[in-house]
Amino acid sequence: MDAVDLRGGFDLLRMLRLTQASWSPTARWHVGDLAWERRLHGGPAAEWPTRLWLEGDVDRPVAWGWITRPDRFELVVGRSEDESLCLEVVDWAIGVVGDTAPLVATVTEDQAAIRAALARRGFTRTGAHGQHYLACDPGAVAPARAPGGFNVRPLQEGEDELVARVAVHVASWSSTTMTRDVYQRLQRTWPYRLDLDVVAELNRPDAAPQFAASCLGWLDVDHRVGELEPVGTDPAFRRRGLAAAVCAESVRRLHAAGASRAIVYCSADPDYAAPLALYRSLGFEPVTRTLELRRN
Ligand SMILES: CC(C)(COP(=O)(O)OP(=O)(O)OC[C@H]1O[C@@H](n2cnc3c(N)ncnc32)[C@H](O)[C@@H]1OP(=O)(O)O)[C@@H](O)C(=O)NCCC(=O)NCCS
């Protein structure tokens, strides 16, 4: 099996395509999630060893592995997670960090072949809470009801919009890495769509746009699955129903664009129950959850 280290934008697109092709309700990655995670900040490429496995003749990716130094390891293996290919990817990751170094992989509890390969190389469960993976029928979600003084709408083109979009993300997540240029690069990454990037705007006629909450929707057109990633409300505007309103509008737009299923991931930490309560209030239900597995 041929394999190459990630060489640039075209290989990222191939990673995204494989992730989309391999999606299932219990898959670790949705294509939107991967686009978001790879474009969330400037991308310290030297700290992100990433490798693609290719089917020789047709040069088609069948697996990828991604290490975020020092010790985080992610992988997608097509072909129904063929165990020998899983082992090849796991062995690559061990080789990158070194046999005695710690390495931590995240999988869903349903990924039997990947879990078996990791177990054969000595990975065991940690006590991390992981994430709930939730899903709902987007046609059944009640329409958005924005509180007074706010307008829920998709993001538009333009510098003012971009700057305000970055500001609401930074405020919501206390982000130290998100910038205008990072967001603009994300917007140029397939399958980002402006019409699925929903914001709650303060009604302030004649003023530059200011957003209080946001929800970015991603559509996998092949599986008709829309994902919400990320969702956030500026702390100055929380508990007014704004996250619920942007999520409901994002789900409505995903449905209108062809989604028959909406998904979202959230923390399974019982001490941080707000996101789970938010998504349940919209009609999302748990489907699976992630496990963290570690060696050394
Ligand atoms: C989670 C978050 C998006 C909620 O935003 P919000 O605008 O305050 O949420 P809403 O006002 O729309 O709340 C809708 C429902 O979510 C639940 N909820 C929201 N915040 C909650 C909290 N702090 N504690 C418990 N439940 C909460 C409630 O069920 C609430 O309905 P209610 O107010 O009628 O009880 C916001 O706290 C945030 O941005 N956190 C940081 C980023 C983050 O964790 N995003 C989610 C990642 S999956």
The ligand as an ORCA input file, in Angstrom:
! r2SCAN-3c Opt
* xyz 0 1
  C     -23.567     26.194     25.514
  C     -23.908     27.591     24.984
  C     -23.773     27.582     23.464
  C     -25.353     27.943     25.375
  O     -25.660     29.214     24.806
  P     -26.945     30.075     25.298
  O     -27.237     31.080     24.247
  O     -26.684     30.575     26.657
  O     -28.069     28.951     25.339
  P     -29.647     29.206     25.306
  O     -29.979     30.428     26.087
  O     -30.124     29.147     23.901
  O     -30.146     27.927     26.111
  C     -31.004     26.947     25.530
  C     -31.112     25.795     26.510
  O     -29.824     25.202     26.710
  C     -29.686     24.805     28.090
  N     -28.635     25.602     28.722
  C     -27.967     26.639     28.194
  N     -27.033     27.085     29.060
  C     -27.118     26.309     30.144
  C     -26.413     26.272     31.371
  N     -25.413     27.138     31.647
  N     -26.743     25.321     32.275
  C     -27.728     24.448     32.011
  N     -28.456     24.437     30.859
  C     -28.150     25.351     29.942
  C     -31.024     25.066     28.732
  O     -31.811     23.905     28.525
  C     -31.530     26.223     27.896
  O     -32.928     26.375     27.936
  P     -33.566     27.262     29.133
  O     -32.793     28.531     29.207
  O     -34.988     27.443     28.665
  O     -33.415     26.438     30.377
  C     -22.967     28.671     25.613
  O     -22.933     28.487     27.012
  C     -21.549     28.676     25.069
  O     -21.269     29.329     24.061
  N     -20.635     27.942     25.720
  C     -19.225     27.882     25.262
  C     -19.098     27.157     23.944
  C     -19.733     25.771     23.974
  O     -19.540     24.980     24.899
  N     -20.507     25.454     22.911
  C     -21.186     24.181     22.759
  C     -20.246     23.189     22.237
  S     -20.970     21.627     21.872
*
